[in-house]
Amino acid sequence: MGSDEKYEGRTAAEVFAPAYGPDGKLVRERPSVIVPLTGTTAQMLVEEARAAEAAGADIVEWRSDFMLATHEQLSFAPLGKDVVTPIVAATNIPLLLTIRTSGQGGEAKLRPGRYRLLLAEMLDTLMHIDVPPERIAIDLEHWFEGTPALARRAQEMGLTVVISHHDWSETPDPEIMQIVYEDMLELPGVVAKLAVMAHDDADVQNLLDVCARVARSSRRAIMAISMGEMGKRSRFEGGSYGSVATFGTVGTASAPGQPTVEELLAALHR
């Protein structure tokens, strides 16, 4: 993994840099904007990535579970050459690689062994393609027992690691959400992402308040997303509470309540 050409854009680590500085004050003007890529062919994905960058995305997320759902026996190994390399060549922004399991709201029904194999193939593939590691982040789901070891290996390769947990039924009590963040942050150097379903505005505020508290006390990079229409304001306001990134669409949404990139950037630049 690597490239002879120097990459001059923002790195994945810079995109996900912590929102709070050593003095406990917010140091970011706005959260980074992530655009999911949900195409099921390499050509579709490259076109989506180009459109996302043109719209103003800071990073694109290849949701490979959309492709895996339509090709159940697909190995990740050939996808490095067929998808990752072309996306990186066609854009000048980082790429987040995500395999979202059905239990976490994704498209692919994967047993733990299959999930482990795909992630291992992902890391092996990234070792052997000509892609600068600073341009790549990977998502690892918090529930999976193999996540700590995979996170360490990815970091040794120079990748940025996002640890994620999604609750599609509710917004847990604030104490529970804080514990989830703290559990994820036990892994050094990772970005902790928590996405929960909002049923009213109190749910949204509870998540944002926990986000601010954890981000300020830890000085670590965390993300907070309230899903659903009720949670939409978290996607616009999360940055002021310390969430380092938010999600916007250029085409198909990957979760309920996602605004367009244009809507996000218009609001965030006010």
DRENDRENVEX-859620 format. One record per residue (C-alpha): residue number from 1; residue in one letter; chain; x, y, z. Coordinates in steps of 0.5 Angstrom, whole numbers. Layout:
N
(pt NUM; "A"; "A"; (X; Y; Z))
...
***
This chain:
270
(pt 1; "M"; "A"; (0; 0; 0))
(pt 2; "G"; "A"; (3; 7; -2))
(pt 3; "S"; "A"; (4; 11; -8))
(pt 4; "D"; "A"; (10; 15; -11))
(pt 5; "E"; "A"; (6; 21; -12))
(pt 6; "K"; "A"; (5; 26; -6))
(pt 7; "Y"; "A"; (-2; 27; -4))
(pt 8; "E"; "A"; (-4; 34; -3))
(pt 9; "G"; "A"; (-11; 34; 0))
(pt 10; "R"; "A"; (-14; 33; 7))
(pt 11; "T"; "A"; (-12; 26; 10))
(pt 12; "A"; "A"; (-17; 22; 13))
(pt 13; "A"; "A"; (-14; 24; 20))
(pt 14; "E"; "A"; (-15; 31; 18))
(pt 15; "V"; "A"; (-22; 30; 16))
(pt 16; "F"; "A"; (-24; 26; 23))
(pt 17; "A"; "A"; (-19; 31; 27))
(pt 18; "P"; "A"; (-22; 32; 34))
(pt 19; "A"; "A"; (-27; 38; 35))
(pt 20; "Y"; "A"; (-24; 40; 42))
(pt 21; "G"; "A"; (-17; 43; 43))
(pt 22; "P"; "A"; (-13; 42; 49))
(pt 23; "D"; "A"; (-16; 48; 52))
(pt 24; "G"; "A"; (-23; 45; 52))
(pt 25; "K"; "A"; (-25; 50; 47))
(pt 26; "L"; "A"; (-28; 48; 40))
(pt 27; "V"; "A"; (-23; 49; 34))
(pt 28; "R"; "A"; (-27; 47; 28))
(pt 29; "E"; "A"; (-31; 51; 24))
(pt 30; "R"; "A"; (-36; 46; 22))
(pt 31; "P"; "A"; (-36; 38; 22))
(pt 32; "S"; "A"; (-34; 35; 16))
(pt 33; "V"; "A"; (-39; 32; 11))
(pt 34; "I"; "A"; (-39; 25; 9))
(pt 35; "V"; "A"; (-43; 23; 3))
(pt 36; "P"; "A"; (-44; 15; 2))
(pt 37; "L"; "A"; (-43; 11; -4))
(pt 38; "T"; "A"; (-49; 6; -5))
(pt 39; "G"; "A"; (-48; 4; -13))
(pt 40; "T"; "A"; (-47; -3; -14))
(pt 41; "T"; "A"; (-42; -3; -20))
(pt 42; "A"; "A"; (-35; 0; -20))
(pt 43; "Q"; "A"; (-37; 5; -26))
(pt 44; "M"; "A"; (-43; 7; -21))
(pt 45; "L"; "A"; (-39; 8; -15))
(pt 46; "V"; "A"; (-34; 12; -19))
(pt 47; "E"; "A"; (-39; 17; -22))
(pt 48; "E"; "A"; (-42; 18; -15))
(pt 49; "A"; "A"; (-35; 19; -12))
(pt 50; "R"; "A"; (-34; 25; -17))
(pt 51; "A"; "A"; (-41; 28; -16))
(pt 52; "A"; "A"; (-40; 28; -9))
(pt 53; "E"; "A"; (-33; 31; -9))
(pt 54; "A"; "A"; (-36; 36; -14))
(pt 55; "A"; "A"; (-42; 38; -9))
(pt 56; "G"; "A"; (-37; 39; -4))
(pt 57; "A"; "A"; (-36; 33; 0))
(pt 58; "D"; "A"; (-30; 32; 5))
(pt 59; "I"; "A"; (-30; 25; 5))
(pt 60; "V"; "A"; (-34; 19; 1))
(pt 61; "E"; "A"; (-36; 13; 4))
(pt 62; "W"; "A"; (-36; 7; 0))
(pt 63; "R"; "A"; (-42; 3; 3))
(pt 64; "S"; "A"; (-40; -4; 0))
(pt 65; "D"; "A"; (-45; -8; 4))
(pt 66; "F"; "A"; (-50; -5; -2))
(pt 67; "M"; "A"; (-46; -9; -7))
(pt 68; "L"; "A"; (-45; -15; -2))
(pt 69; "A"; "A"; (-52; -16; -2))
(pt 70; "T"; "A"; (-53; -17; -9))
(pt 71; "H"; "A"; (-47; -21; -10))
(pt 72; "E"; "A"; (-47; -25; -4))
(pt 73; "Q"; "A"; (-41; -29; -5))
(pt 74; "L"; "A"; (-37; -23; -7))
(pt 75; "S"; "A"; (-30; -23; -4))
(pt 76; "F"; "A"; (-27; -16; -2))
(pt 77; "A"; "A"; (-20; -18; -6))
(pt 78; "P"; "A"; (-22; -16; -13))
(pt 79; "L"; "A"; (-25; -10; -11))
(pt 80; "G"; "A"; (-19; -6; -9))
(pt 81; "K"; "A"; (-17; -6; -16))
(pt 82; "D"; "A"; (-24; -5; -19))
(pt 83; "V"; "A"; (-27; 0; -14))
(pt 84; "V"; "A"; (-22; 3; -9))
(pt 85; "T"; "A"; (-16; 5; -14))
(pt 86; "P"; "A"; (-21; 8; -19))
(pt 87; "I"; "A"; (-25; 12; -14))
(pt 88; "V"; "A"; (-18; 14; -11))
(pt 89; "A"; "A"; (-16; 16; -18))
(pt 90; "A"; "A"; (-22; 20; -20))
(pt 91; "T"; "A"; (-22; 24; -13))
(pt 92; "N"; "A"; (-18; 28; -9))
(pt 93; "I"; "A"; (-21; 27; -2))
(pt 94; "P"; "A"; (-21; 21; 3))
(pt 95; "L"; "A"; (-25; 15; 2))
(pt 96; "L"; "A"; (-28; 11; 8))
(pt 97; "L"; "A"; (-29; 4; 7))
(pt 98; "T"; "A"; (-35; 1; 11))
(pt 99; "I"; "A"; (-39; -6; 11))
(pt 100; "R"; "A"; (-45; -5; 15))
(pt 101; "T"; "A"; (-48; -11; 17))
(pt 102; "S"; "A"; (-56; -12; 17))
(pt 103; "G"; "A"; (-56; -12; 25))
(pt 104; "Q"; "A"; (-53; -5; 25))
(pt 105; "G"; "A"; (-58; -3; 19))
(pt 106; "G"; "A"; (-54; -5; 13))
(pt 107; "E"; "A"; (-56; -9; 7))
(pt 108; "A"; "A"; (-52; -15; 8))
(pt 109; "K"; "A"; (-54; -21; 12))
(pt 110; "L"; "A"; (-47; -23; 15))
(pt 111; "R"; "A"; (-45; -28; 20))
(pt 112; "P"; "A"; (-39; -26; 25))
(pt 113; "G"; "A"; (-34; -31; 21))
(pt 114; "R"; "A"; (-36; -28; 14))
(pt 115; "Y"; "A"; (-36; -21; 17))
(pt 116; "R"; "A"; (-29; -22; 20))
(pt 117; "L"; "A"; (-27; -25; 13))
(pt 118; "L"; "A"; (-29; -19; 9))
(pt 119; "L"; "A"; (-25; -14; 14))
(pt 120; "A"; "A"; (-19; -18; 14))
(pt 121; "E"; "A"; (-19; -19; 6))
(pt 122; "M"; "A"; (-20; -11; 6))
(pt 123; "L"; "A"; (-14; -10; 10))
(pt 124; "D"; "A"; (-10; -15; 6))
(pt 125; "T"; "A"; (-12; -12; -1))
(pt 126; "L"; "A"; (-10; -5; 2))
(pt 127; "M"; "A"; (-3; -7; 3))
(pt 128; "H"; "A"; (-3; -9; -4))
(pt 129; "I"; "A"; (-5; -4; -8))
(pt 130; "D"; "A"; (-2; 3; -10))
(pt 131; "V"; "A"; (-7; 8; -5))
(pt 132; "P"; "A"; (-4; 13; 0))
(pt 133; "P"; "A"; (-6; 10; 7))
(pt 134; "E"; "A"; (-7; 17; 9))
(pt 135; "R"; "A"; (-13; 17; 4))
(pt 136; "I"; "A"; (-17; 11; 7))
(pt 137; "A"; "A"; (-21; 10; 13))
(pt 138; "I"; "A"; (-25; 4; 15))
(pt 139; "D"; "A"; (-31; 3; 19))
(pt 140; "L"; "A"; (-31; -3; 24))
(pt 141; "E"; "A"; (-37; -4; 28))
(pt 142; "H"; "A"; (-37; -4; 36))
(pt 143; "W"; "A"; (-41; -11; 37))
(pt 144; "F"; "A"; (-36; -15; 34))
(pt 145; "E"; "A"; (-31; -18; 38))
(pt 146; "G"; "A"; (-25; -18; 33))
(pt 147; "T"; "A"; (-26; -10; 32))
(pt 148; "P"; "A"; (-20; -9; 37))
(pt 149; "A"; "A"; (-15; -13; 33))
(pt 150; "L"; "A"; (-17; -11; 27))
(pt 151; "A"; "A"; (-17; -3; 29))
(pt 152; "R"; "A"; (-9; -4; 31))
(pt 153; "R"; "A"; (-7; -8; 25))
(pt 154; "A"; "A"; (-11; -2; 21))
(pt 155; "Q"; "A"; (-7; 3; 25))
(pt 156; "E"; "A"; (-1; 0; 24))
(pt 157; "M"; "A"; (-2; 1; 16))
(pt 158; "G"; "A"; (-3; 8; 17))
(pt 159; "L"; "A"; (-11; 8; 16))
(pt 160; "T"; "A"; (-16; 12; 20))
(pt 161; "V"; "A"; (-21; 8; 24))
(pt 162; "V"; "A"; (-28; 9; 26))
(pt 163; "I"; "A"; (-31; 5; 31))
(pt 164; "S"; "A"; (-39; 5; 30))
(pt 165; "H"; "A"; (-45; 3; 34))
(pt 166; "H"; "A"; (-52; 4; 31))
(pt 167; "D"; "A"; (-59; 3; 35))
(pt 168; "W"; "A"; (-65; 3; 30))
(pt 169; "S"; "A"; (-70; 3; 35))
(pt 170; "E"; "A"; (-69; 8; 40))
(pt 171; "T"; "A"; (-65; 13; 43))
(pt 172; "P"; "A"; (-62; 10; 50))
(pt 173; "D"; "A"; (-61; 14; 56))
(pt 174; "P"; "A"; (-56; 19; 57))
(pt 175; "E"; "A"; (-52; 15; 62))
(pt 176; "I"; "A"; (-52; 9; 57))
(pt 177; "M"; "A"; (-50; 13; 51))
(pt 178; "Q"; "A"; (-44; 16; 55))
(pt 179; "I"; "A"; (-42; 9; 57))
(pt 180; "V"; "A"; (-42; 6; 49))
(pt 181; "Y"; "A"; (-38; 12; 47))
(pt 182; "E"; "A"; (-33; 11; 53))
(pt 183; "D"; "A"; (-33; 3; 51))
(pt 184; "M"; "A"; (-31; 5; 44))
(pt 185; "L"; "A"; (-26; 10; 46))
(pt 186; "E"; "A"; (-22; 5; 50))
(pt 187; "L"; "A"; (-19; 3; 43))
(pt 188; "P"; "A"; (-13; 9; 43))
(pt 189; "G"; "A"; (-13; 13; 37))
(pt 190; "V"; "A"; (-20; 11; 34))
(pt 191; "V"; "A"; (-26; 16; 32))
(pt 192; "A"; "A"; (-32; 14; 36))
(pt 193; "K"; "A"; (-39; 14; 32))
(pt 194; "L"; "A"; (-46; 13; 35))
(pt 195; "A"; "A"; (-52; 14; 31))
(pt 196; "V"; "A"; (-59; 13; 35))
(pt 197; "M"; "A"; (-66; 13; 33))
(pt 198; "A"; "A"; (-70; 20; 35))
(pt 199; "H"; "A"; (-77; 19; 37))
(pt 200; "D"; "A"; (-78; 27; 39))
(pt 201; "D"; "A"; (-73; 33; 40))
(pt 202; "A"; "A"; (-71; 31; 47))
(pt 203; "D"; "A"; (-68; 25; 44))
(pt 204; "V"; "A"; (-64; 29; 40))
(pt 205; "Q"; "A"; (-62; 34; 45))
(pt 206; "N"; "A"; (-60; 28; 50))
(pt 207; "L"; "A"; (-55; 25; 44))
(pt 208; "L"; "A"; (-52; 32; 43))
(pt 209; "D"; "A"; (-51; 34; 50))
(pt 210; "V"; "A"; (-47; 27; 51))
(pt 211; "C"; "A"; (-43; 28; 45))
(pt 212; "A"; "A"; (-41; 35; 48))
(pt 213; "R"; "A"; (-39; 32; 54))
(pt 214; "V"; "A"; (-35; 26; 52))
(pt 215; "A"; "A"; (-32; 30; 46))
(pt 216; "R"; "A"; (-30; 36; 51))
(pt 217; "S"; "A"; (-27; 31; 57))
(pt 218; "S"; "A"; (-24; 26; 52))
(pt 219; "R"; "A"; (-21; 31; 47))
(pt 220; "R"; "A"; (-22; 25; 42))
(pt 221; "A"; "A"; (-26; 25; 35))
(pt 222; "I"; "A"; (-33; 23; 36))
(pt 223; "M"; "A"; (-39; 23; 32))
(pt 224; "A"; "A"; (-46; 24; 34))
(pt 225; "I"; "A"; (-52; 22; 29))
(pt 226; "S"; "A"; (-60; 22; 31))
(pt 227; "M"; "A"; (-63; 18; 25))
(pt 228; "G"; "A"; (-70; 19; 23))
(pt 229; "E"; "A"; (-74; 26; 21))
(pt 230; "M"; "A"; (-74; 28; 28))
(pt 231; "G"; "A"; (-67; 27; 29))
(pt 232; "K"; "A"; (-65; 31; 23))
(pt 233; "R"; "A"; (-63; 38; 26))
(pt 234; "S"; "A"; (-57; 33; 29))
(pt 235; "R"; "A"; (-54; 33; 22))
(pt 236; "F"; "A"; (-54; 41; 22))
(pt 237; "E"; "A"; (-52; 42; 29))
(pt 238; "G"; "A"; (-48; 37; 31))
(pt 239; "G"; "A"; (-41; 40; 30))
(pt 240; "S"; "A"; (-43; 46; 35))
(pt 241; "Y"; "A"; (-43; 40; 40))
(pt 242; "G"; "A"; (-37; 37; 38))
(pt 243; "S"; "A"; (-39; 32; 33))
(pt 244; "V"; "A"; (-33; 32; 28))
(pt 245; "A"; "A"; (-37; 30; 22))
(pt 246; "T"; "A"; (-44; 29; 19))
(pt 247; "F"; "A"; (-47; 26; 13))
(pt 248; "G"; "A"; (-51; 28; 7))
(pt 249; "T"; "A"; (-53; 26; 0))
(pt 250; "V"; "A"; (-52; 26; -7))
(pt 251; "G"; "A"; (-57; 22; -10))
(pt 252; "T"; "A"; (-59; 16; -5))
(pt 253; "A"; "A"; (-59; 16; 2))
(pt 254; "S"; "A"; (-56; 11; 7))
(pt 255; "A"; "A"; (-60; 13; 13))
(pt 256; "P"; "A"; (-67; 16; 14))
(pt 257; "G"; "A"; (-66; 24; 15))
(pt 258; "Q"; "A"; (-60; 25; 11))
(pt 259; "P"; "A"; (-60; 32; 8))
(pt 260; "T"; "A"; (-57; 34; 1))
(pt 261; "V"; "A"; (-50; 36; 1))
(pt 262; "E"; "A"; (-52; 43; -1))
(pt 263; "E"; "A"; (-57; 44; 4))
(pt 264; "L"; "A"; (-52; 42; 9))
(pt 265; "L"; "A"; (-46; 46; 7))
(pt 266; "A"; "A"; (-51; 52; 6))
(pt 267; "A"; "A"; (-53; 51; 13))
(pt 268; "L"; "A"; (-46; 50; 16))
(pt 269; "H"; "A"; (-43; 56; 12))
(pt 270; "R"; "A"; (-48; 61; 15))
***
